[in-house]
Amino acid sequence: MTVPVQGMTVGEIFERAVRLVGKTITRNLIISVVVLLPGAAMLGLSMYAVAHQVAVWIAEGPAMAPQDFMQDVFLRLLPALLLFAGGLLVLMVSALLAQGAMMVVVASEVEERPVTWGEAIRTVAGIRWARIIGMWLLQTAALGSILLVPYALFFI
């Protein structure tokens, strides 16, 4: 079902946007908590692990001769840094999933066929990830151009 497009004033646009946010806020918050919380917790714990390893290394001092200094740092921090990289990857993938699910919730509300938060997550999980990554790249490019073009024009 397509929603008929009609001319609107700026006030009508804002009114519909605020109404749409009010209708979808609960489902979007649930999606945020369910999808993003595990990745954020993993990233937080991995950041703690890195900071702890650095603190232990500083407290104990280098265990090897000065010529092996970088090897000592690398070997002590490698497990924590790998955990951090994994946490970052999990958070990035979950952020893409959450963003896609929120878009499904809002789009279905605009089309006047609301879906639950679980249906939105299942819908996005069934979409090819290339589409979701492409959507993210387009949004990043649009936002980047909004921020960078005035900056570049000012300094050129």
Sequence and secondary structure as in RCSB ss.txt:
>XXXX:A:sequence
MTVPVQGMTVGEIFERAVRLVGKTITRNLIISVVVLLPGAAMLGLSMYAVAHQVAVWIAEGPAMAPQDFMQDVFL
RLLPALLLFAGGLLVLMVSALLAQGAMMVVVASEVEERPVTWGEAIRTVAGIRWARIIGMWLLQTAALGSILLVP
YALFFI
>XXXX:A:secstr
         HHHHHHHHHHHHHHHHHHHHHHIIIIIHHHHHHHHHHHHHHHHHHHHHHHH  SS GGGHHHHHHH
HHHHHHHHHHHHHHHHHHHHHHHHHHHHHHHHHHHTT    HHHHHHHHHTS HHHHHHHHHHHHHHHHHHHHHH
HHHHH 
